Every structure is written in C-alpha cells, then in structure tokens.
Amino acid sequence: MPSQLRTAWIWAYHDGTSGMTIDIEKQRLEWFVEIGCACGDSSLDQSYAEFLQRGAPVGGVPDDILSEIEYAVRQLKATG
C-alpha cells in the first residue's frame, strides 16, 4: 500500500454522520450510513470496480471526499 494513503473517511450528513472504509484485504469499500457506534457492520459495500464505474452508493458524500476515495481506490487497484 502506498505510504500515507487514507483508507477511512467520516462526514456530516443531514443531522447524522456517515462514513466509509476501504477493506484492503477484501478489496471492498464499506459504506456506513448514519453511524452511531463502531459496530463493524457496514450499510452497503462494493468492489473497487463498482465504485469506479458507478460512484458512491449513498448520497451526501462531499466532492472533496469523493475525490480522495477515488484516488485511494485507483492507487490500491494499481498496486494489486
């Protein structure tokens, strides 16, 4: 994994908080909608290819965060 590559994000959405982590071993993105605890259960998950083709499966992700996620996914996909 490239050094200093971010693999987790959190952002405010409506009156709640949402987030996303990249599971590098499974090569999956795990999306958390209206998180309230670190329970470990994602609301949605998708492959790297799905994300690059379709984008985020949830609304409200800020553009700067989407750009960071896309960069990370492309880097991870390139490194295998």
Long-range contacts (C-beta under 8 A, 24 or more apart in sequence): 1-76, 1-79, 2-75, 2-79, 5-72, 5-75, 5-76, 6-68, 6-72, 7-72, 9-65, 9-68, 9-69, 10-35, 11-60, 11-61, 11-62, 11-65, 13-59, 13-60, 14-60, 18-58, 18-60, 18-61, 20-56, 20-61, 20-69, 22-69, 22-72, 22-73, 22-76, 24-76, 27-76, 27-77, 29-69, 29-73, 31-56, 31-57, 31-58, 33-58, 48-73, 48-76, 48-77, 49-77, 52-77
